[in-house]
Amino acid sequence: MRGIRDKASLWRGRDCIEAGDREQHESCVLLYSRDSVWRSTAQLSAGGGCALITPSAIQQWWQVKTAIVLAEVGGRWTASWGDDVDRPDYIGSAFIKEYQPFQRLTLSDYQYYSKNGPLPFELQTEVVFEIQPSDDGSLFTVTQTGFPTDLEADPFYNGCVQGWRTTLDNLKNYLEQNSQS
C-alpha cells in the first residue's frame, strides 16, 4: 500500500533539553520504501537526486525561494526564504557533514541571516535527516540539536519546532504528488 497514514498516526515528535542544549525530533512514517523516498525526485528533477538535495524539489516541499546544494561531504546546503530573491527574508547555509545516500544527511556549522538583523544568541545547530526501513515503509526522522536554552532563543526555537512539523507535512504531500508507481 502506498500513501501516508492519517496525520494523527503520522507524527512522533518530541523536544527535550539535554546537557544545556535543546533538541527537536520529528518523525513520520512514509508508506514508501527507503529507496523510493530517496529516489522520489530522481526521475523528476533535472540532474537527478533526492528531495533532500535537489534544489527544485527543496523549493517545492520546503517552500524556499532558492536552494543551492553541493551534495558531498564538505559541500554546502543553502536556502533562502522570502518573496524577493534579491533581498531574502532569511538565508540558512550549512556544511554537509555526512552524506550517505538512501540513509542519512547531516548538516552542520550553520550560518543564518535575517534581514531583521542577527540573532541575539549564538546558534550552533546540527540537523540530521535519516531514512530507515520500517514495517510500514520508511521512518523519516529529522533531529535538530544545539539550540541554546537562553530565554532570548525561545521564539527561534519555537519557530523551528512548528517549522519542522509544517516542513515534514509538505514533504509528505510532495512525495504523494511526485511518487512513481
C-alpha positions as CSV (number, residue, x, y, z in Angstrom):
1,M,0.0,0.0,0.0
2,R,1.4,3.4,-1.0
3,G,0.5,6.6,0.7
4,I,0.7,8.3,4.1
5,R,-1.0,7.5,7.3
6,D,-3.5,9.9,8.6
7,K,-1.9,12.8,10.4
8,A,-2.9,11.6,13.9
9,S,-0.8,8.5,13.5
10,L,1.9,10.0,11.3
11,W,3.8,12.2,13.6
12,R,6.0,11.3,16.5
13,G,7.6,14.5,17.7
14,R,9.4,15.4,20.9
15,D,11.6,18.1,22.1
16,C,13.8,18.0,25.1
17,I,16.7,19.7,26.9
18,E,19.8,17.7,27.5
19,A,23.2,19.0,28.8
20,G,22.2,22.6,28.3
21,D,21.1,22.2,24.7
22,R,17.7,21.8,23.3
23,E,16.9,19.1,20.8
24,Q,14.0,18.9,18.4
25,H,13.0,15.5,16.9
26,E,10.3,15.0,14.4
27,S,9.5,11.7,12.7
28,C,6.9,10.5,10.3
29,V,6.2,7.1,8.8
30,L,6.1,7.3,5.0
31,L,4.4,4.3,3.3
32,Y,7.1,4.1,0.7
33,S,10.4,2.1,0.7
34,R,13.5,4.0,1.8
35,D,14.8,3.8,-1.8
36,S,11.5,5.2,-3.1
37,V,11.7,8.2,-0.7
38,W,15.3,8.9,-1.7
39,R,14.6,8.5,-5.4
40,S,11.3,10.2,-5.4
41,T,12.7,13.1,-7.3
42,A,15.4,11.3,-9.2
43,Q,13.2,10.7,-12.2
44,L,11.5,14.1,-12.0
45,S,14.4,16.5,-11.4
46,A,16.9,17.6,-13.9
47,G,20.2,16.2,-12.8
48,G,18.6,13.5,-10.6
49,G,18.9,13.5,-6.8
50,C,16.5,13.3,-4.0
51,A,14.1,15.5,-2.1
52,L,16.8,16.4,0.4
53,I,19.4,17.6,-2.0
54,T,17.7,18.5,-5.3
55,P,17.2,22.3,-5.4
56,S,14.0,22.2,-7.5
57,A,12.5,19.6,-5.0
58,I,13.6,21.6,-2.0
59,Q,11.9,24.7,-3.4
60,Q,8.6,22.7,-3.6
61,W,8.4,20.9,-0.3
62,W,10.5,23.2,1.9
63,Q,8.9,26.3,0.2
64,V,12.2,28.1,-0.2
65,K,12.8,30.8,-2.8
66,T,16.2,29.4,-3.8
67,A,18.3,26.4,-2.9
68,I,21.9,25.6,-3.8
69,V,23.3,22.2,-2.8
70,L,26.7,20.7,-3.4
71,A,25.8,17.1,-2.4
72,E,29.1,15.7,-1.0
73,V,30.8,15.6,2.4
74,G,32.3,19.1,2.9
75,G,29.8,20.5,0.4
76,R,27.2,23.2,1.1
77,W,23.4,23.2,1.6
78,T,22.0,26.7,1.3
79,A,18.4,28.0,1.0
80,S,16.7,31.4,1.1
81,W,13.1,32.3,2.1
82,G,11.0,35.3,1.2
83,D,9.3,36.9,-1.7
84,D,12.2,38.9,-3.1
85,V,15.0,36.7,-4.4
86,D,17.4,39.7,-4.4
87,R,16.6,40.6,-0.7
88,P,15.5,37.4,1.0
89,D,13.9,37.4,4.5
90,Y,16.1,34.6,5.7
91,I,19.1,32.6,4.5
92,G,20.3,29.3,6.0
93,S,23.6,27.8,5.0
94,A,25.3,24.7,6.3
95,F,28.2,22.3,5.6
96,I,27.3,18.8,4.6
97,K,29.0,16.8,7.4
98,E,27.7,13.4,6.5
99,Y,26.2,12.2,3.2
100,Q,25.0,8.6,2.9
101,P,22.6,8.3,0.0
102,F,19.4,6.4,0.9
103,Q,20.2,6.7,4.6
104,R,21.4,9.9,6.1
105,L,22.2,13.6,5.5
106,T,23.8,15.7,8.3
107,L,24.1,19.5,8.0
108,S,26.3,21.4,10.5
109,D,28.1,24.7,11.1
110,Y,25.0,26.7,10.1
111,Q,25.2,30.3,9.2
112,Y,21.9,32.2,9.5
113,Y,20.9,35.5,8.1
114,S,17.8,37.5,8.7
115,K,17.0,40.8,7.1
116,N,15.8,41.9,10.5
117,G,19.3,41.6,11.9
118,P,21.5,39.0,13.6
119,L,20.2,36.5,16.1
120,P,20.6,37.7,19.8
121,F,22.3,34.4,20.7
122,E,25.0,32.1,19.2
123,L,23.5,29.3,17.1
124,Q,25.4,26.1,16.7
125,T,22.8,23.7,15.5
126,E,23.1,20.5,13.6
127,V,20.4,18.8,11.5
128,V,20.3,15.1,10.8
129,F,17.8,13.6,8.3
130,E,17.5,9.9,8.5
131,I,15.5,7.4,6.4
132,Q,15.2,4.0,7.9
133,P,13.2,1.0,6.7
134,S,10.1,0.2,8.8
135,D,7.3,-2.3,8.6
136,D,5.0,0.3,7.0
137,G,7.6,1.7,4.5
138,S,10.1,4.2,5.8
139,L,10.6,6.1,9.0
140,F,11.8,9.6,8.1
141,T,13.3,11.5,11.1
142,V,14.7,15.0,11.4
143,T,16.7,15.8,14.5
144,Q,18.0,19.4,15.1
145,T,20.3,19.8,18.1
146,G,22.3,22.6,19.6
147,F,19.7,25.1,20.4
148,P,20.7,27.4,23.2
149,T,18.4,27.3,26.3
150,D,18.5,31.1,26.8
151,L,15.1,32.8,27.1
152,E,16.0,35.0,24.2
153,A,16.3,31.9,22.0
154,D,12.8,30.7,22.8
155,P,11.0,32.4,19.8
156,F,13.6,31.0,17.4
157,Y,13.3,27.5,18.9
158,N,9.5,27.5,18.9
159,G,9.5,28.7,15.3
160,C,11.8,25.7,14.4
161,V,9.5,23.3,16.2
162,Q,6.5,24.5,14.3
163,G,8.5,24.8,11.1
164,W,9.7,21.2,11.1
165,R,6.1,20.0,11.5
166,T,5.0,22.1,8.6
167,T,8.0,21.1,6.5
168,L,7.5,17.4,7.1
169,D,3.8,17.7,6.2
170,N,4.9,19.5,3.0
171,L,7.4,16.6,2.3
172,K,4.6,14.1,2.8
173,N,2.4,16.0,0.3
174,Y,5.3,16.3,-2.2
175,L,6.0,12.6,-2.1
176,E,2.3,11.8,-2.6
177,Q,2.2,14.1,-5.7
178,N,5.6,13.0,-7.2
179,S,6.0,9.4,-6.3
180,Q,6.5,6.9,-9.2
181,S,4.4,3.8,-9.1
